[in-house]
């Protein structure tokens, strides 16, 4: 789930935020809050979360971006550069835990991602898509905005990175930030996890995976902004915040609701 530099590996969240286009004159001056609310052309924000993919895996070949066509592997202590292979629609679950990220990063050398199911040639995790593989996502990139230099704040797996998407953090402090996925969960990672479930913090402590620090949900509720969170599973197994489960709906209904314009003002979609 992590992005290291502008590398290619299938180990991160790719977030796509979609805003309607607007004329540049809207950016002139600094309007009051009331004026902004009355004139902003933005009606909905849609945040699409794609797990276990990096920028280069999806968009490394997109015209004009800071992408790549090669990667570095370390075999028996020898580093070499290889060409990226063809895109896999359903790749294996390559290693991407907190400890794996540290090993892959290799003190900044960025050459040790060829581990686990990616340890032998042709190193299948070294791959990237073409437009024909992801026509809809490339259409979003052409029509809206594509940020090729946005990187994750936490090199680690799913649970803490999902926390970052709604809270800009995975804990109240660095030491008390979540760094790994919960264990002993029975398939439920967050506040609905069974007794005995724990998650590791940066300071080594293991705690129940339910937290009350502030999130965007709190801000939106306070501001009266409607929101919805679409998930493949309801209740969402990663609902780490007590208030996060209120507006969670199944992903399968999202396309119908979008077509009927029944989505919230802010929407997070985990396909």
N, C-alpha and C positions, 0 to 999 in steps of 0.2 A: 504494500500500500504506500510505499514511500517513493519520493522522487529525489534522486541524487544528481545534482547538477542538471545537465541537459541530456542525461544518458537515456538509454533505450529500453531498459528492461521492463518486463510486464509485472511490476511490483508496486503499483501506486494507485491512488485515486486520480482520475481525470475529472475535473469539475468543469462543467460548461454552464455558464450563466448567460441567459438570453434576455436582452433588453430590446424593445422596439427601437428602430432608428428614429432620430429626430434631427431637426435642422440646427445648424450651428448657432443660430441667433439665440437659441434657448440658453446658451452657455454665457451670454454676455451679462456682466454685472452679477451681483449677489442679491437675489430677490429675498423678501421676507418669507418666513415660514408659511404664512397664509397665502401669499402670492404664489409661492412654489407649489403648494398643495393644489392650487387652482389651475396652474398652467403646465405642470409636468406632463409630458406625453407618456410616461411609464405607468402602465396599468397593472402589469403583472411581472414578477421576477420568478423565473423557473431555474432551479439549480439541479442539474442532472449529475448524479454521482455514478461513475463507472469504476468499480473496484479493480485493483491489480493490473492497472495499465499506466504507463508513463506517457509523457507528452510525445517523446520520440516514437514510441510504439504506435501511437495513433496518427501523429501529425509531423513526424520527422522528415517526410518528403513533401510537405505542403510548400508551395512556392513562396520563397522569400523569408522563410522562418529560420531561426537559429536551431537547425536540426542536425542530423548526422546520418551517414550511411554505413558507418563502421563502429565497432566496439572493441574493447581490450579484454583479453582473457589471460589468466595466469595458469599455466600447466607445468607442474613439477618445478615451480619457482621461476619459470621462463614466461615473460610477458610477450604476447604478440597481438597484432591488430587483425581482426577478421571482418569480412563484409556481413552486414545484417541479412538474415534469411527472410523468407516469405512469411507473411502474416498468418497466424493461426487463429481461427475463429473461436475455438474452445481449447485454449492451452492448458497444460497441467497447472496445478497450484504450486508455483515456484516458491521457494523459501523466502519469507519476508517478515520474520519476527524481529524484535528489537536486536537480539544478538546477531541475527543474520545480516541486518543492515550495517552493523559495525564491521563485520567481517568483509562484506561486499565493498564497502567504502575504502577499506584497506589504507587508512591514514591519508586519504585524499588521492590515492593512485587510481581509484575507480576501475580496478582490473580484476576483481575477485567475485564477480557475479556468477561465474560458471561453477556452481556448487549444487549438491543434491540432484534433482531431476534434470539439471542443466549442466552436469559435470563432464559429459562426453561429447565429442564432435558429432554433429555439427552445431552443438550448443544451441538448442532450440529456443531458449529464452531471448537470444539475440535476434530480434525480428522486428519488422515494422510494416505498417499498412500502406497500401496505395489507395487512391481515391475510389477505385472499383471495389475495394473491400469494405469501405465505410462511407458510402455516398451521402447518407443523411448527415453524418457528423461533419463531413467536409463541406456540405451545403451550409450548415450552421456557421462554420468558420468563414466561408466566403461572404455570407450575408450579414453577419454580425461582427464580432471582434474575437481575435485569437491571440492569447497572451503566451508567447513562447519563452518567457523568462519568469514564470511564476513557479515557485518550488514549495514543497511541503515544509511545515515547521517541525514535524516529528518523523524521523526515519523509523517507522515501525508498522505494525499490522492494522487491521480494520478498526477495532473498537476505539483506540485513542484518536485515530484520524477522523472517524465519524464525529467524535466529540469536538474536534477542531472545527468542523464545518458549521456547527451551530453555536460554538462558544469561544472560538479563537483561542482555544487552550484545552488541556485535558486535566486541569486541576487548578486549585487556588494559587499554588506556588510552583516553582520548578521542582522542588523536592517532593511535593505531594502530587505530581502529575502522573497520570496513567501512562504506562509505556508498552503494555502488552495486552493481549486478549484475555478475558476472564477464563477461569477454569472451574471444573465441577459445576457446570451451569445447567445441565440437562437440556441444552439447546436454547436457553434464555440468558442473554448476556447482561442485561441491565437490571432495573429496579424490580422486574418480575422474575429474576433468577431465584432458585431455591436457596434455602438456608445452607450454608457451607460453601457457596460460590465465592470466589475471591478474584481479585485482579491486582497485578503488581504495580507499585508506584516506583518512581525514579529513586527514592531513598531506600528501596528494598522492602518496604512494608507491603503487606498484602491485606486488602480491605474488601468489603462487600461492594459490588460494582454499581452503586447507586449514589448520586451526588446532587448537591443542591446549589452549586455555584451558578452565577448568572449566565444566561444564554440569550441568544437572539429571540427565543420564544418569549422570555420575560419582557424584553424590550417591545416586541410586537404586541403582546397583550396589553402592556401599559399604554402604547400609542394607539390602540384600537385598530391595528392592522390585521386583517384576516390572514390565516396561514393554514397550509395542509402539508402533510408529510406522507408520501406514498411509498409503501414498502411491499416487498414480495410476501412478507408474513405479517399477519395482524393477530395478536399484538406484536409489534416490531421487537425482535430479540435484542436489539441494541439500545433500547430506550433507557438511557442512563439517568435521565432527569425526570422527577415525578410528574412535571407538567407536560412532558413531551408526548405522552400517549393519548392525549385528549383528541387531537385531530388527525390521528394516523389512519390511513385508508389503504386498501389493497391496490397494488400497482395496476392490476388488471382493469380497474375502473377508470384509470387516469385519462386514457385516450377518449373515453366517452365524455367525461366531465370537461376535458379541454374543448372538445367539439361543441359542447353546450355552454361554454364560457362560465362554468361553475367552479373553476379553480380559485384558490385564494389569491390575495394580492402578493403573497410570498409563498413559493412552493418548492419543496425539496423532493426529488424523485430518485429513488434507488431502484433501478431496473432489476 
